[in-house]
Amino acid sequence: MLSEKILATAFTRAVKRGTLTMTTAKGETFTFGDGGLPEAAIRFTDTAAEMALCLNPELKLGELFMDGRLVIEQGDILNLLQLLLQDTHGEFDDLPLHRLRKIRHWLTMRGENDAHRSKRNVAHHYDLDGRLYSLFLDSDKQYSCAYFDHPDASLEEAQAAKKRHIAAKLLVENGHSVLDIGSGWGGMGLYLAQVAGAGSVKGVTLSEEQLEVSRKRAATAGLADRVQFELQDYRATIGSFDRIVSVGMFEHVGLASYDDYFQTCRKLLKDNGVMLLHTIGRSGMPYPVNPWIARYIFPGGHLPVLSEMMPAIERAGLVVTDIEILRLHYAYTLQAWRERFLAQRDEVLKLYDERFCRMWECYLAMSESAFRWQDAVVFQIQLAKRNDVVPLTRDYIAEREAVLKRRETMEFKRSA
């Protein structure tokens, strides 16, 4: 059949190391690779599934796995993705279907990611049952890239190190006012008040689920007078802040809204203020988000390259004072989330169905593979209005991290 020939050609081209075994819907078996590890075996349940994967592999791989029409009989979805991605290095980007998808993506992204659409997109992912995230995140519910500052760091330690690293770069001093754009479940904002000493923190989110949890956490910690969370689009925020932090939110802004985003940040930042933007991005060429991820996980999202961000930063009149690129940190974070998710899969089934479980297993594996074998990275970009508001060298980061770590220990003892 035509579909079998197309798949055989594609898998022969993609799988250089390891072993992939494919069984067609008619029962024919093909093997690809050098016979080594990793190993994965897949089986199609119907011939239409084979053709669907041929015609739109980036969308249909996830859909077929999610629907049980592509069955993984040996290994798991991550093993399959490793075999397909570890040696390709973007060599399929110039295929006609890929070029058409790029064009369609750029045309679509011209539409504004307005406040209504942004809230709807956020609700699609972040307003799921809160118990789901508690099953695989760390105790502080940090849903962004952790910072593994030593090789055997646990997820909890790495997420604490992430907050510490960001707070150090923000140069937060006692009494500073801080705006947290995309405040999640409140952990970053609470840390900046409780440990870093911020005088006031305002967190804005578009997730009603996260807002409720954040407000409860602030009240429980006795910080409701200093840390306030609002259901608010960043473009509607007013005020003037010493520090602005945004962690894991910029991915949802959308390419067409970059000017709005950075101009709004400049307006809200004091003249001697500092901003830290922590966002997933790409180290390669501009490329659309995987269509399966865009449809089922993060609608409206875009992973920027620096060349897409920098013009908007420059037009806003902001100064880039530091850039750090975190490479494999998110792969390690996602590995921990995926392992925890799979360990709690029976509990997830009590909240959702089998299709949802396969969808999230696929999402976590796809995301991990993007950081391990493709060009996904995390950018930490420090911004200011003036070039003299941060120290001349980066020594201050480690120095402040050491101070913050001592404060964390003292805070832990007080709350114990």
GIKAGI-V853662 format. One record per residue. RES is the residue in one letter. PHI is phi in degrees with one decimal (NA if undefined). PSI is psi as a letter, one per 20 degrees, with the letter a starting at -180 (NA if undefined). Layout:
res=RES phi=PHI psi=PSI
res=RES phi=PHI psi=PSI
This chain:
res=M phi=NA psi=q
res=L phi=-61.0 psi=g
res=S phi=-61.7 psi=h
res=E phi=-63.7 psi=g
res=K phi=-65.8 psi=g
res=I phi=-64.2 psi=g
res=L phi=-64.1 psi=g
res=A phi=-61.6 psi=g
res=T phi=-65.0 psi=g
res=A phi=-65.1 psi=g
res=F phi=-70.1 psi=h
res=T phi=-63.3 psi=h
res=R phi=-72.3 psi=h
res=A phi=-85.9 psi=g
res=V phi=-90.3 psi=o
res=K phi=-100.4 psi=g
res=R phi=-113.4 psi=q
res=G phi=91.0 psi=a
res=T phi=-136.3 psi=p
res=L phi=-117.4 psi=p
res=T phi=-110.2 psi=p
res=M phi=-117.2 psi=p
res=T phi=-111.1 psi=p
res=T phi=-78.6 psi=r
res=A phi=-63.5 psi=h
res=K phi=-88.7 psi=i
res=G phi=94.2 psi=j
res=E phi=-78.5 psi=q
res=T phi=-117.3 psi=p
res=F phi=-128.7 psi=q
res=T phi=-125.1 psi=p
res=F phi=-130.6 psi=q
res=G phi=104.8 psi=a
res=D phi=-99.7 psi=j
res=G phi=86.4 psi=i
res=G phi=-94.5 psi=a
res=L phi=-97.1 psi=q
res=P phi=-75.7 psi=r
res=E phi=-121.3 psi=q
res=A phi=-150.0 psi=q
res=A phi=-128.9 psi=p
res=I phi=-122.0 psi=q
res=R phi=-140.3 psi=p
res=F phi=-91.9 psi=p
res=T phi=-88.9 psi=i
res=D phi=-153.9 psi=q
res=T phi=-67.7 psi=h
res=A phi=-63.6 psi=h
res=A phi=-64.0 psi=h
res=E phi=-62.5 psi=g
res=M phi=-66.8 psi=h
res=A phi=-59.9 psi=g
res=L phi=-65.7 psi=h
res=C phi=-62.9 psi=g
res=L phi=-77.4 psi=h
res=N phi=-149.3 psi=m
res=P phi=-61.8 psi=h
res=E phi=-67.8 psi=h
res=L phi=-83.7 psi=g
res=K phi=-79.0 psi=h
res=L phi=-57.3 psi=g
res=G phi=-66.5 psi=g
res=E phi=-63.9 psi=g
res=L phi=-66.1 psi=h
res=F phi=-65.3 psi=g
res=M phi=-62.8 psi=h
res=D phi=-89.3 psi=i
res=G phi=77.0 psi=j
res=R phi=-94.1 psi=i
res=L phi=-115.7 psi=o
res=V phi=-101.0 psi=p
res=I phi=-96.5 psi=o
res=E phi=-94.5 psi=i
res=Q phi=-141.7 psi=p
res=G phi=77.6 psi=b
res=D phi=-142.5 psi=a
res=I phi=-64.1 psi=h
res=L phi=-67.7 psi=g
res=N phi=-58.7 psi=g
res=L phi=-61.8 psi=g
res=L phi=-64.2 psi=h
res=Q phi=-60.9 psi=g
res=L phi=-60.1 psi=h
res=L phi=-81.0 psi=h
res=L phi=-111.7 psi=h
res=Q phi=-64.8 psi=h
res=D phi=-120.3 psi=j
res=T phi=-84.1 psi=g
res=H phi=52.3 psi=l
res=G phi=74.7 psi=j
res=E phi=-72.0 psi=i
res=F phi=-94.9 psi=j
res=D phi=-63.4 psi=h
res=D phi=-94.9 psi=j
res=L phi=-64.6 psi=q
res=P phi=-53.4 psi=g
res=L phi=-62.8 psi=h
res=H phi=-67.8 psi=g
res=R phi=-64.0 psi=g
res=L phi=-63.0 psi=h
res=R phi=-67.2 psi=h
res=K phi=-60.0 psi=g
res=I phi=-60.8 psi=g
res=R phi=-60.5 psi=h
res=H phi=-64.1 psi=g
res=W phi=-64.8 psi=h
res=L phi=-66.2 psi=g
res=T phi=-64.9 psi=h
res=M phi=-69.2 psi=i
res=R phi=-69.7 psi=h
res=G phi=-70.7 psi=p
res=E phi=-64.3 psi=p
res=N phi=-88.0 psi=m
res=D phi=-70.8 psi=r
res=A phi=-60.6 psi=g
res=H phi=-64.7 psi=g
res=R phi=-66.1 psi=h
res=S phi=-61.7 psi=g
res=K phi=-65.0 psi=g
res=R phi=-63.6 psi=g
res=N phi=-64.6 psi=g
res=V phi=-64.6 psi=g
res=A phi=-60.5 psi=h
res=H phi=-55.8 psi=h
res=H phi=-110.1 psi=g
res=Y phi=-90.0 psi=i
res=D phi=-99.2 psi=k
res=L phi=-69.8 psi=r
res=D phi=-53.4 psi=p
res=G phi=-57.9 psi=h
res=R phi=-65.5 psi=h
res=L phi=-59.7 psi=g
res=Y phi=-67.9 psi=h
res=S phi=-66.0 psi=i
res=L phi=-76.7 psi=h
res=F phi=-133.1 psi=i
res=L phi=-82.2 psi=r
res=D phi=-72.5 psi=r
res=S phi=-65.6 psi=h
res=D phi=-91.3 psi=i
res=K phi=56.3 psi=l
res=Q phi=-82.3 psi=o
res=Y phi=-108.7 psi=l
res=S phi=-155.7 psi=r
res=C phi=-58.2 psi=p
res=A phi=-80.0 psi=r
res=Y phi=-123.4 psi=o
res=F phi=-88.5 psi=n
res=D phi=-81.9 psi=i
res=H phi=-147.8 psi=q
res=P phi=-58.3 psi=h
res=D phi=-96.8 psi=k
res=A phi=-63.8 psi=p
res=S phi=-75.3 psi=r
res=L phi=-60.7 psi=g
res=E phi=-60.5 psi=g
res=E phi=-64.9 psi=g
res=A phi=-69.3 psi=h
res=Q phi=-71.2 psi=h
res=A phi=-63.5 psi=g
res=A phi=-64.7 psi=h
res=K phi=-61.8 psi=g
res=K phi=-62.3 psi=g
res=R phi=-64.0 psi=g
res=H phi=-64.2 psi=g
res=I phi=-67.9 psi=g
res=A phi=-61.4 psi=h
res=A phi=-64.0 psi=g
res=K phi=-69.6 psi=h
res=L phi=-74.2 psi=i
res=L phi=56.6 psi=l
res=V phi=-69.9 psi=p
res=E phi=-115.9 psi=r
res=N phi=-54.5 psi=p
res=G phi=91.6 psi=i
res=H phi=-63.6 psi=q
res=S phi=-94.5 psi=p
res=V phi=-129.4 psi=p
res=L phi=-108.9 psi=p
res=D phi=-109.8 psi=o
res=I phi=-89.4 psi=o
res=G phi=81.7 psi=m
res=S phi=-82.8 psi=i
res=G phi=57.9 psi=c
res=W phi=-90.3 psi=j
res=G phi=93.8 psi=i
res=G phi=-61.4 psi=g
res=M phi=-67.6 psi=g
res=G phi=-62.4 psi=g
res=L phi=-64.8 psi=h
res=Y phi=-62.5 psi=g
res=L phi=-63.6 psi=h
res=A phi=-81.5 psi=g
res=Q phi=-74.0 psi=h
res=V phi=-106.2 psi=g
res=A phi=-78.8 psi=i
res=G phi=91.9 psi=j
res=A phi=-57.7 psi=q
res=G phi=-75.5 psi=h
res=S phi=-150.7 psi=q
res=V phi=-131.5 psi=p
res=K phi=-115.2 psi=p
res=G phi=-106.6 psi=p
res=V phi=-118.4 psi=p
res=T phi=-144.5 psi=q
res=L phi=-107.9 psi=j
res=S phi=-100.5 psi=o
res=E phi=-67.3 psi=h
res=E phi=-62.2 psi=g
res=Q phi=-67.9 psi=h
res=L phi=-59.4 psi=g
res=E phi=-60.9 psi=g
res=V phi=-64.8 psi=g
res=S phi=-60.7 psi=g
res=R phi=-64.8 psi=h
res=K phi=-64.5 psi=g
res=R phi=-65.2 psi=g
res=A phi=-63.5 psi=g
res=A phi=-66.1 psi=g
res=T phi=-62.0 psi=h
res=A phi=-80.4 psi=i
res=G phi=71.6 psi=k
res=L phi=-117.3 psi=j
res=A phi=-61.9 psi=h
res=D phi=-79.5 psi=h
res=R phi=-110.3 psi=h
res=V phi=-122.3 psi=o
res=Q phi=-122.5 psi=p
res=F phi=-117.8 psi=p
res=E phi=-129.1 psi=q
res=L phi=-84.5 psi=n
res=Q phi=-154.9 psi=p
res=D phi=-72.8 psi=q
res=Y phi=-58.1 psi=h
res=R phi=-72.0 psi=i
res=A phi=-95.7 psi=i
res=T phi=-75.2 psi=p
res=I phi=-122.3 psi=r
res=G phi=125.1 psi=a
res=S phi=-141.3 psi=p
res=F phi=-128.0 psi=q
res=D phi=-69.9 psi=h
res=R phi=-138.1 psi=q
res=I phi=-127.5 psi=p
res=V phi=-127.8 psi=q
res=S phi=-144.3 psi=o
res=V phi=-120.4 psi=o
res=G phi=69.0 psi=k
res=M phi=-111.0 psi=h
res=F phi=-61.7 psi=h
res=E phi=-59.2 psi=h
res=H phi=-97.8 psi=i
res=V phi=-69.3 psi=g
res=G phi=91.5 psi=p
res=L phi=-54.8 psi=h
res=A phi=-70.1 psi=i
res=S phi=-107.3 psi=j
res=Y phi=-61.9 psi=g
res=D phi=-61.7 psi=g
res=D phi=-56.9 psi=g
res=Y phi=-62.2 psi=g
res=F phi=-72.1 psi=h
res=Q phi=-68.6 psi=h
res=T phi=-64.2 psi=g
res=C phi=-62.0 psi=g
res=R phi=-63.9 psi=g
res=K phi=-63.1 psi=h
res=L phi=-84.9 psi=i
res=L phi=-89.5 psi=p
res=K phi=-65.8 psi=r
res=D phi=-59.9 psi=h
res=N phi=-104.5 psi=k
res=G phi=-84.4 psi=r
res=V phi=-132.8 psi=p
res=M phi=-124.0 psi=q
res=L phi=-124.9 psi=o
res=L phi=-107.1 psi=p
res=H phi=-116.6 psi=o
res=T phi=-145.8 psi=q
res=I phi=-68.8 psi=q
res=G phi=-153.0 psi=a
res=R phi=-126.0 psi=q
res=S phi=-94.1 psi=i
res=G phi=-101.5 psi=b
res=M phi=-85.1 psi=q
res=P phi=-55.9 psi=p
res=Y phi=-156.7 psi=q
res=P phi=-64.8 psi=q
res=V phi=-62.4 psi=q
res=N phi=-49.1 psi=p
res=P phi=-63.3 psi=h
res=W phi=-67.3 psi=g
res=I phi=-61.3 psi=g
res=A phi=-65.2 psi=h
res=R phi=-80.3 psi=g
res=Y phi=-105.3 psi=h
res=I phi=-117.4 psi=f
res=F phi=-127.3 psi=m
res=P phi=-63.8 psi=q
res=G phi=83.2 psi=j
res=G phi=-86.3 psi=r
res=H phi=-154.5 psi=p
res=L phi=-99.1 psi=o
res=P phi=-82.7 psi=q
res=V phi=-98.7 psi=r
res=L phi=-60.5 psi=h
res=S phi=-67.4 psi=i
res=E phi=-87.3 psi=h
res=M phi=-82.7 psi=g
res=M phi=-60.9 psi=g
res=P phi=-59.7 psi=h
res=A phi=-68.4 psi=h
res=I phi=-63.5 psi=g
res=E phi=-64.5 psi=g
res=R phi=-64.1 psi=h
res=A phi=-77.2 psi=i
res=G phi=80.9 psi=k
res=L phi=-96.2 psi=q
res=V phi=-106.7 psi=p
res=V phi=-81.9 psi=o
res=T phi=-103.7 psi=i
res=D phi=-168.7 psi=q
res=I phi=-133.7 psi=p
res=E phi=-124.7 psi=p
res=I phi=-112.6 psi=o
res=L phi=-92.6 psi=o
res=R phi=-93.7 psi=f
res=L phi=-86.8 psi=i
res=H phi=-57.1 psi=h
res=Y phi=-75.6 psi=h
res=A phi=-61.3 psi=g
res=Y phi=-66.5 psi=h
res=T phi=-62.5 psi=g
res=L phi=-67.4 psi=h
res=Q phi=-60.8 psi=g
res=A phi=-63.8 psi=g
res=W phi=-63.5 psi=g
res=R phi=-63.4 psi=g
res=E phi=-64.1 psi=g
res=R phi=-67.7 psi=g
res=F phi=-60.4 psi=g
res=L phi=-65.9 psi=h
res=A phi=-67.1 psi=h
res=Q phi=-107.4 psi=j
res=R phi=-57.9 psi=h
res=D phi=-63.1 psi=h
res=E phi=-71.1 psi=h
res=V phi=-63.2 psi=h
res=L phi=-61.6 psi=h
res=K phi=-71.9 psi=h
res=L phi=-93.7 psi=h
res=Y phi=-134.8 psi=a
res=D phi=-103.9 psi=a
res=E phi=-62.6 psi=h
res=R phi=-62.2 psi=g
res=F phi=-62.7 psi=g
res=C phi=-60.8 psi=g
res=R phi=-66.6 psi=h
res=M phi=-61.5 psi=g
res=W phi=-74.4 psi=h
res=E phi=-61.7 psi=g
res=C phi=-65.8 psi=g
res=Y phi=-59.2 psi=g
res=L phi=-66.7 psi=h
res=A phi=-69.9 psi=g
res=M phi=-60.5 psi=g
res=S phi=-65.6 psi=g
res=E phi=-59.9 psi=g
res=S phi=-65.4 psi=h
res=A phi=-64.3 psi=h
res=F phi=-85.3 psi=h
res=R phi=-84.1 psi=g
res=W phi=-124.8 psi=i
res=Q phi=-121.8 psi=b
res=D phi=-106.9 psi=j
res=A phi=-74.1 psi=p
res=V phi=-141.2 psi=r
res=V phi=-119.6 psi=p
res=F phi=-97.8 psi=p
res=Q phi=-115.6 psi=o
res=I phi=-113.4 psi=p
res=Q phi=-94.5 psi=p
res=L phi=-129.2 psi=q
res=A phi=-153.0 psi=r
res=K phi=-90.6 psi=h
res=R phi=-126.4 psi=q
res=N phi=-91.5 psi=j
res=D phi=-117.4 psi=j
res=V phi=-97.9 psi=i
res=V phi=-121.3 psi=q
res=P phi=-58.7 psi=r
res=L phi=-72.0 psi=h
res=T phi=-120.1 psi=r
res=R phi=-89.0 psi=j
res=D phi=-58.7 psi=h
res=Y phi=-61.8 psi=h
res=I phi=-64.6 psi=g
res=A phi=-64.0 psi=h
res=E phi=-62.2 psi=g
res=R phi=-70.5 psi=h
res=E phi=-60.3 psi=g
res=A phi=-62.9 psi=g
res=V phi=-64.3 psi=g
res=L phi=-63.6 psi=h
res=K phi=-64.8 psi=h
res=R phi=-65.2 psi=h
res=R phi=-65.2 psi=h
res=E phi=-58.8 psi=g
res=T phi=-63.0 psi=g
res=M phi=-65.1 psi=g
res=E phi=-64.9 psi=h
res=F phi=-62.7 psi=g
res=K phi=-64.6 psi=h
res=R phi=-65.5 psi=h
res=S phi=-85.1 psi=i
res=A phi=-73.2 psi=NA
